[in-house]
Amino acid sequence: MRLGLLGPADGNVDDLARAAELLVGELKVDRAIYLGADSALDDMVAAWAKQIVGDDPSDDAAWRRAAEVAIDGTSLEIDEFITRERARQRLRVLEGLPKGGIARTIEMIGDRVAVLVHDKGLLDEEDIFAASLLIYGRSPEPLVKRIGARWFVTPGSAGVLGGGAAVLDDDAEEIVASVYGPDGTCTMKETIAIQRATKMKIQGGA
């Protein structure tokens, strides 16, 4: 799985949109999680969907458009409808942290437990006890660093120099973290090596 990470907008909605377009359109992530605690992602996705299909990007409107083009549309119009709807559906890969509380969620990345949170300063030891990765949004700059037994990962805020977006790729044996700047350049790449628990086999018998 390729998991995308979007840093908090902090008012830089255009930079957030560029980072989201990079993750969704160019890097083809399976999911992309916004690490902010505001409504910037929801607002951006709504505006983006309207640009693709018009003023009503809802599923109900999509069915109405499908019926209309099926009855009266030319083959070219049908192809254009399908292309737009696929682009609209692709926006579903963009997700936000749960609203309210400390804005956090827990994910499995491969066989590793990751805690994703807006502000890591609000977590306590119990919150992160079982986590191998702590992924957070609130940060002035991007970071991929091992501290003790855990890895800390943040893309940094949208538009920050050398950051704003990141990808965690677990297709190989280890997770690879890549950070991208506002111009789409990969500015940091790190293999996240996490020691797995040793499996013990106990044999018994008379």
Backbone bond lengths (Angstrom), bond angles and torsions (degrees), N, CA, C in turn:
res aa  C-N    CA-C-N  psi(-1)  N-CA   C-N-CA  omega(-1)  CA-C   N-CA-C  phi
1 M - - - 1.452 - - 1.524 110.42 -
2 R 1.310 115.68 140.35 1.455 121.67 173.96 1.524 107.76 -107.25
3 L 1.332 115.56 109.11 1.459 121.40 -178.80 1.515 109.79 -100.67
4 G 1.321 116.74 120.33 1.452 121.25 177.50 1.515 111.41 -89.41
5 L 1.328 115.73 149.10 1.459 122.49 178.11 1.516 108.66 -126.73
6 L 1.326 115.75 130.51 1.465 121.90 178.19 1.513 109.43 -114.35
7 G 1.318 116.67 125.12 1.458 120.58 178.31 1.512 111.42 -72.70
8 P 1.348 117.91 159.76 1.464 122.27 -179.90 1.522 111.82 -57.27
9 A 1.327 115.54 143.18 1.468 120.64 -178.47 1.527 111.62 -68.93
10 D 1.332 116.47 -40.99 1.467 120.95 -177.08 1.536 111.11 50.87
11 G 1.324 115.47 38.68 1.461 121.23 179.27 1.513 114.68 89.63
12 N 1.332 117.76 -11.76 1.464 121.45 -178.90 1.533 110.46 -92.20
13 V 1.340 116.27 70.58 1.458 121.09 -174.20 1.525 111.35 -65.75
14 D 1.318 118.10 -37.10 1.465 120.90 178.75 1.523 110.99 -62.87
15 D 1.338 116.54 -40.39 1.464 119.99 178.11 1.523 110.85 -67.11
16 L 1.331 116.65 -37.39 1.465 120.41 176.70 1.520 110.20 -63.01
17 A 1.328 116.93 -43.02 1.464 121.03 179.42 1.522 111.44 -62.03
18 R 1.337 117.00 -41.43 1.458 119.79 178.80 1.530 110.95 -64.69
19 A 1.323 117.06 -40.87 1.462 120.69 179.07 1.527 110.86 -65.33
20 A 1.335 116.58 -40.86 1.462 120.72 178.99 1.522 110.81 -65.51
21 E 1.327 116.76 -40.96 1.462 120.61 178.81 1.530 110.77 -64.38
22 L 1.331 117.03 -37.00 1.457 121.21 176.81 1.525 110.81 -61.92
23 L 1.336 116.59 -48.14 1.459 120.79 -177.26 1.517 111.99 -66.96
24 V 1.335 115.97 -44.20 1.463 120.46 -174.86 1.525 111.89 -79.95
25 G 1.341 116.35 -48.00 1.450 119.83 -172.39 1.512 115.08 -83.47
26 E 1.333 117.11 -40.52 1.469 120.20 -173.89 1.523 112.67 -99.57
27 L 1.317 117.31 -46.31 1.460 120.38 -175.66 1.526 113.09 -87.46
28 K 1.332 117.09 -11.66 1.464 123.09 172.72 1.533 113.05 54.33
29 V 1.334 116.53 49.27 1.459 119.26 178.76 1.527 109.98 -68.78
30 D 1.336 116.04 155.11 1.456 120.72 177.69 1.520 111.40 -77.20
31 R 1.329 115.47 -34.71 1.466 122.16 176.19 1.521 107.12 -146.02
32 A 1.330 116.17 155.36 1.468 120.70 174.96 1.520 107.74 -138.93
33 I 1.314 116.28 123.46 1.469 121.30 -175.65 1.527 109.77 -109.12
34 Y 1.319 114.56 126.24 1.470 121.37 177.75 1.517 108.74 -83.15
35 L 1.335 116.93 126.36 1.460 122.14 -174.30 1.525 113.04 -97.79
36 G 1.317 117.12 18.66 1.458 121.42 175.25 1.516 111.34 -90.94
37 A 1.320 115.97 167.04 1.467 121.45 -179.60 1.527 111.21 -112.17
38 D 1.333 117.60 18.69 1.460 121.95 -178.51 1.529 109.81 -117.00
39 S 1.338 116.36 -171.38 1.467 121.53 -177.36 1.528 112.45 -98.25
40 A 1.321 118.16 15.04 1.465 121.32 -174.91 1.527 111.88 -59.36
41 L 1.331 117.76 -40.57 1.462 119.78 -179.41 1.518 110.82 -65.56
42 D 1.334 117.89 -45.73 1.468 121.22 179.81 1.521 110.61 -58.64
43 D 1.325 116.24 -44.49 1.463 120.35 -179.75 1.530 110.85 -64.67
44 M 1.326 116.09 -40.88 1.459 120.18 -178.71 1.528 111.28 -66.74
45 V 1.333 117.09 -43.79 1.464 121.00 -178.85 1.526 110.53 -64.61
46 A 1.337 116.72 -41.20 1.460 120.05 178.43 1.524 111.11 -61.35
47 A 1.331 117.22 -44.12 1.467 121.12 179.21 1.525 110.72 -66.59
48 W 1.306 116.68 -39.53 1.464 122.11 -179.36 1.535 110.41 -64.18
49 A 1.340 115.87 -43.94 1.465 120.49 -179.97 1.525 111.19 -63.34
50 K 1.330 117.04 -38.32 1.462 120.07 178.46 1.527 111.51 -65.83
51 Q 1.316 116.43 -35.93 1.464 119.32 176.65 1.522 111.43 -63.09
52 I 1.335 116.02 -32.00 1.463 120.48 -176.62 1.528 111.86 -79.74
53 V 1.352 117.60 -47.33 1.470 120.14 -170.24 1.522 114.25 -120.77
54 G 1.329 118.76 -4.11 1.456 119.00 -179.77 1.520 112.59 111.91
55 D 1.325 115.73 -169.52 1.464 121.52 -169.55 1.524 114.31 -66.21
56 D 1.333 118.49 -24.85 1.464 120.39 -178.73 1.527 109.39 -119.52
57 P 1.340 117.76 97.07 1.465 120.45 -177.77 1.530 114.02 -90.14
58 S 1.329 117.68 15.14 1.461 121.23 -176.36 1.530 110.67 -72.14
59 D 1.344 115.99 163.33 1.457 120.79 177.13 1.520 111.66 -65.11
60 D 1.325 117.13 -37.44 1.472 120.14 178.55 1.523 110.73 -59.99
61 A 1.335 116.02 -43.40 1.461 120.02 178.62 1.520 111.09 -65.05
62 A 1.320 116.75 -34.23 1.470 120.53 178.42 1.521 110.95 -62.77
63 W 1.335 116.52 -40.36 1.471 119.60 177.45 1.527 110.91 -65.17
64 R 1.318 116.60 -38.71 1.473 119.67 178.47 1.529 110.55 -64.72
65 R 1.332 115.99 -43.80 1.458 119.39 178.54 1.528 111.02 -63.54
66 A 1.336 116.49 -37.72 1.465 120.39 179.23 1.521 110.87 -63.53
67 A 1.326 116.19 -42.78 1.471 120.02 179.79 1.520 110.84 -63.41
68 E 1.328 116.50 -42.83 1.467 120.65 -178.60 1.524 111.87 -64.03
69 V 1.324 116.61 -45.48 1.458 119.45 -176.94 1.535 110.93 -72.74
70 A 1.326 117.22 -28.94 1.463 120.30 178.36 1.521 111.23 -68.51
71 I 1.336 116.11 -33.19 1.462 120.64 -177.47 1.522 111.58 -82.85
72 D 1.319 116.77 -48.12 1.464 120.87 -171.01 1.525 114.72 -115.19
73 G 1.316 119.05 -7.41 1.460 120.82 -172.06 1.525 114.03 -78.47
74 T 1.313 114.44 150.34 1.464 120.56 171.93 1.516 109.26 -79.85
75 S 1.323 116.72 171.12 1.466 119.85 178.64 1.532 110.68 -61.83
76 L 1.336 117.25 -36.16 1.461 121.04 177.96 1.526 110.90 -66.21
77 E 1.324 116.71 -42.25 1.468 120.40 179.10 1.528 111.07 -65.79
78 I 1.316 116.81 -36.27 1.469 120.40 177.57 1.529 110.05 -65.71
79 D 1.327 116.70 -43.86 1.473 120.14 177.55 1.524 111.11 -61.33
80 E 1.325 117.52 -42.00 1.463 121.41 179.21 1.522 110.86 -65.03
81 F 1.336 116.65 -39.32 1.468 120.55 177.56 1.526 110.40 -61.21
82 I 1.319 116.84 -46.52 1.468 121.00 -179.31 1.526 110.83 -62.02
83 T 1.322 116.93 -42.14 1.474 120.94 179.74 1.522 111.09 -62.25
84 R 1.344 116.33 -44.69 1.470 119.75 179.84 1.520 111.70 -65.31
85 E 1.325 116.59 -41.50 1.467 119.42 -177.90 1.529 111.35 -68.40
86 R 1.325 116.61 -35.81 1.467 118.67 176.01 1.523 110.59 -64.04
87 A 1.331 116.16 -39.23 1.468 120.04 177.30 1.522 110.70 -65.17
88 R 1.326 116.87 -39.89 1.474 120.22 178.52 1.522 110.46 -65.59
89 Q 1.323 117.09 -43.50 1.456 120.64 179.82 1.526 111.55 -63.68
90 R 1.325 115.79 -32.24 1.463 120.33 -179.17 1.523 111.55 -62.45
91 L 1.330 117.18 -25.28 1.460 120.83 179.78 1.529 112.23 -65.95
92 R 1.328 116.32 -15.16 1.463 119.91 -179.63 1.524 112.36 -66.80
93 V 1.329 117.34 -16.01 1.468 118.63 178.33 1.530 111.37 -71.88
94 L 1.332 117.11 -14.77 1.463 121.34 179.90 1.526 109.69 -84.90
95 E 1.325 116.54 122.31 1.462 122.76 -177.44 1.530 109.68 -129.76
96 G 1.315 114.82 158.67 1.455 120.66 174.56 1.517 111.25 -116.39
97 L 1.308 116.67 164.89 1.459 120.92 172.37 1.524 109.23 -68.49
98 P 1.337 117.87 155.82 1.463 120.21 177.47 1.526 111.32 -56.11
99 K 1.308 116.14 140.50 1.462 120.85 179.38 1.529 110.50 -78.09
100 G 1.309 115.97 147.80 1.456 121.58 177.96 1.521 112.37 84.54
101 G 1.330 116.45 168.05 1.455 120.96 -179.74 1.523 111.07 62.52
102 I 1.329 116.01 -136.68 1.465 119.65 -178.44 1.526 111.80 -102.04
103 A 1.333 117.19 14.13 1.468 122.83 175.34 1.519 111.17 50.77
104 R 1.319 116.42 74.35 1.466 120.68 -179.68 1.521 109.80 -143.43
105 T 1.320 115.55 161.47 1.454 121.65 173.69 1.516 108.37 -150.28
106 I 1.311 116.74 162.36 1.456 122.81 179.68 1.524 108.05 -117.23
107 E 1.327 116.77 131.59 1.457 122.86 -178.11 1.521 109.49 -129.82
108 M 1.338 115.13 154.02 1.455 121.05 168.56 1.519 107.53 -99.60
109 I 1.317 117.55 121.96 1.456 122.87 175.43 1.524 105.98 -111.98
110 G 1.314 115.87 104.21 1.452 119.39 -167.31 1.516 107.97 65.14
111 D 1.335 116.25 -124.26 1.464 119.73 176.52 1.524 111.39 -109.07
112 R 1.354 115.93 22.70 1.460 120.69 -179.96 1.524 110.35 -108.60
113 V 1.317 115.70 142.95 1.465 120.77 176.76 1.521 108.83 -88.46
114 A 1.328 115.39 129.26 1.462 121.03 178.68 1.521 109.59 -124.05
115 V 1.316 115.75 135.48 1.460 122.04 171.69 1.525 107.33 -101.64
116 L 1.328 116.30 124.90 1.459 121.75 177.91 1.514 107.96 -110.77
117 V 1.322 116.27 128.54 1.456 120.51 -171.99 1.530 109.44 -148.94
118 H 1.315 115.99 153.45 1.462 119.08 175.70 1.522 110.48 -72.52
119 D 1.329 116.62 -52.98 1.466 122.02 -175.41 1.522 108.90 -121.50
120 K 1.310 117.84 106.12 1.470 121.49 -177.26 1.521 111.57 -65.70
121 G 1.330 117.80 -19.63 1.455 120.63 -179.79 1.518 113.47 -67.68
122 L 1.336 117.05 -14.76 1.464 120.54 -179.42 1.522 113.00 -90.53
123 L 1.341 116.93 -4.61 1.454 120.38 179.27 1.525 110.76 -86.86
124 D 1.333 116.33 150.41 1.460 120.09 173.17 1.527 109.04 -112.43
125 E 1.314 117.03 178.52 1.461 121.21 -175.16 1.520 112.02 -60.27
126 E 1.319 117.34 -36.54 1.457 120.57 -179.63 1.526 111.32 -65.25
127 D 1.337 115.99 -36.05 1.462 120.58 -179.58 1.518 112.11 -61.39
128 I 1.323 117.18 -36.67 1.464 120.63 -172.35 1.525 113.37 -110.78
129 F 1.333 117.20 9.80 1.461 120.80 -174.04 1.527 112.20 -55.97
130 A 1.337 117.75 -46.18 1.464 121.30 -175.16 1.523 113.47 -90.69
131 A 1.335 117.76 -0.31 1.456 120.77 -173.72 1.527 112.36 -84.64
132 S 1.326 115.79 138.86 1.456 121.37 171.49 1.518 110.95 -92.29
133 L 1.346 116.27 -27.82 1.454 121.41 179.81 1.518 110.01 -126.19
134 L 1.305 115.67 137.13 1.455 121.87 172.91 1.526 106.81 -116.59
135 I 1.319 115.55 111.45 1.464 122.35 -175.61 1.522 107.59 -111.24
136 Y 1.335 116.41 123.64 1.461 118.75 -173.73 1.525 110.44 -137.87
137 G 1.328 114.78 163.11 1.446 120.34 -176.08 1.513 115.11 -104.49
138 R 1.306 116.72 -41.86 1.461 120.10 -173.74 1.527 110.82 -72.30
139 S 1.339 114.74 103.35 1.453 120.44 -178.14 1.518 109.21 -165.06
140 P 1.331 118.49 140.45 1.461 120.56 179.45 1.520 113.25 -74.46
141 E 1.340 117.60 -13.71 1.460 120.55 -178.11 1.519 109.55 -153.83
142 P 1.345 118.01 159.71 1.464 120.83 179.19 1.535 111.27 -70.92
143 L 1.328 115.07 156.03 1.461 120.30 -178.40 1.523 109.79 -156.74
144 V 1.313 116.77 135.70 1.465 123.27 167.91 1.523 105.26 -135.16
145 K 1.334 116.52 106.16 1.463 119.16 -171.33 1.523 110.96 -150.14
146 R 1.317 114.51 141.32 1.458 119.96 174.79 1.515 109.05 -91.31
147 I 1.332 114.71 129.88 1.462 121.40 175.88 1.518 107.01 -129.88
148 G 1.302 117.04 110.90 1.455 120.76 -176.27 1.518 110.43 66.28
149 A 1.316 116.13 -127.72 1.467 120.96 -177.90 1.522 112.67 -91.24
150 R 1.328 117.62 -1.66 1.462 120.27 -174.27 1.522 111.80 -121.03
151 W 1.324 114.21 155.73 1.451 121.64 173.30 1.517 109.27 -103.61
152 F 1.318 115.86 136.36 1.458 122.78 176.97 1.528 108.13 -109.19
153 V 1.323 115.67 128.00 1.466 120.70 -176.36 1.522 109.59 -133.02
154 T 1.316 116.91 130.32 1.460 121.72 171.75 1.526 109.37 -146.05
155 P 1.332 117.41 138.34 1.463 119.26 175.82 1.520 112.92 -78.62
156 G 1.335 116.92 -10.93 1.462 120.18 -171.76 1.525 109.62 79.37
157 S 1.314 116.79 169.14 1.461 121.19 -178.07 1.521 111.55 -69.40
158 A 1.322 116.63 156.61 1.460 122.10 178.31 1.523 109.77 -57.93
159 G 1.323 116.40 131.82 1.462 121.36 177.50 1.508 115.01 86.12
160 V 1.347 118.23 -6.32 1.455 120.00 -179.64 1.528 109.73 -67.40
161 L 1.293 117.08 149.55 1.458 121.90 -178.77 1.528 110.56 -58.03
162 G 1.332 115.98 120.80 1.457 120.77 176.09 1.512 115.11 77.75
163 G 1.327 118.36 9.49 1.459 119.55 -177.55 1.514 113.50 -151.95
164 G 1.333 114.39 -160.48 1.456 121.22 -178.75 1.512 113.04 114.07
165 A 1.345 116.62 -24.75 1.459 121.49 179.17 1.520 109.01 -146.15
166 A 1.333 115.68 151.39 1.465 120.33 178.77 1.524 109.03 -150.67
167 V 1.323 115.39 159.85 1.462 122.03 176.88 1.514 108.63 -131.68
168 L 1.334 116.46 133.55 1.460 122.64 171.55 1.522 107.25 -109.21
169 D 1.317 116.17 118.57 1.462 122.08 -176.21 1.518 108.76 -114.38
170 D 1.342 116.68 118.74 1.469 119.57 -178.05 1.527 111.70 -113.29
171 D 1.338 117.03 26.55 1.458 119.96 179.17 1.522 112.26 -68.10
172 A 1.300 117.25 -29.13 1.465 121.02 179.76 1.530 110.49 -92.87
173 E 1.335 115.64 -171.36 1.467 120.56 -179.21 1.526 111.51 -62.66
174 E 1.321 116.56 -39.40 1.463 120.98 179.20 1.531 109.66 -113.19
175 I 1.313 115.84 160.61 1.462 121.60 176.94 1.529 108.47 -79.57
176 V 1.307 116.03 137.41 1.458 121.52 175.23 1.530 108.25 -113.07
177 A 1.325 116.14 123.71 1.467 121.95 178.53 1.522 108.85 -102.85
178 S 1.335 116.30 127.84 1.461 122.19 177.50 1.517 108.89 -125.28
179 V 1.325 116.65 132.85 1.462 122.68 179.75 1.526 108.73 -110.12
180 Y 1.333 116.04 140.80 1.462 121.59 -177.08 1.527 110.60 -124.92
181 G 1.331 115.04 140.88 1.447 121.60 177.67 1.520 111.71 -87.01
182 P 1.337 117.34 177.07 1.466 122.24 -177.58 1.531 114.25 -58.98
183 D 1.336 117.72 -25.36 1.465 120.53 179.83 1.525 112.68 -90.97
184 G 1.339 116.99 6.60 1.455 121.21 178.11 1.509 114.94 86.42
185 T 1.331 118.04 1.44 1.459 122.23 179.88 1.532 110.75 -78.72
186 C 1.334 116.46 135.95 1.462 120.55 174.35 1.525 108.55 -74.82
187 T 1.317 116.39 116.32 1.460 121.69 -175.01 1.529 113.37 -103.53
188 M 1.328 116.51 -11.49 1.459 119.57 -176.78 1.522 108.24 -157.10
189 K 1.309 117.16 135.37 1.459 121.65 177.58 1.510 108.82 -142.10
190 E 1.321 116.46 127.30 1.468 120.31 -173.65 1.527 109.12 -142.96
191 T 1.323 115.99 134.85 1.461 120.88 173.23 1.519 108.84 -85.16
192 I 1.305 115.93 124.40 1.465 121.17 -177.39 1.529 107.88 -95.51
193 A 1.301 115.65 96.41 1.461 121.98 -178.69 1.523 108.76 -92.77
194 I 1.307 115.48 117.68 1.467 121.10 -179.34 1.510 108.40 -122.86
195 Q 1.305 116.31 124.33 1.462 121.00 -178.50 1.515 109.96 -68.23
196 R 1.308 115.22 128.22 1.458 120.00 177.32 1.517 110.45 -82.11
197 A 1.307 114.91 154.68 1.465 119.60 178.51 1.532 109.44 -64.59
198 T 1.318 117.33 140.06 1.445 122.29 178.80 1.528 110.24 -74.33
199 K 1.341 115.42 130.88 1.465 119.14 178.87 1.532 108.77 -91.33
200 M 1.318 116.29 131.41 1.457 121.62 -178.66 1.524 109.54 -111.15
201 K 1.305 115.77 134.38 1.452 120.40 177.82 1.530 107.84 -111.48
202 I 1.327 114.60 123.62 1.474 120.22 -177.77 1.517 108.43 -107.57
203 Q 1.314 116.28 121.98 1.465 121.56 178.90 1.517 109.04 -106.16
204 G 1.290 112.85 140.53 1.467 117.15 178.83 1.518 110.16 -136.68
205 G 1.268 116.44 175.72 1.466 119.90 178.81 1.508 110.06 152.49
206 A 1.286 114.23 165.14 1.453 119.35 -177.69 1.514 110.21 -76.28
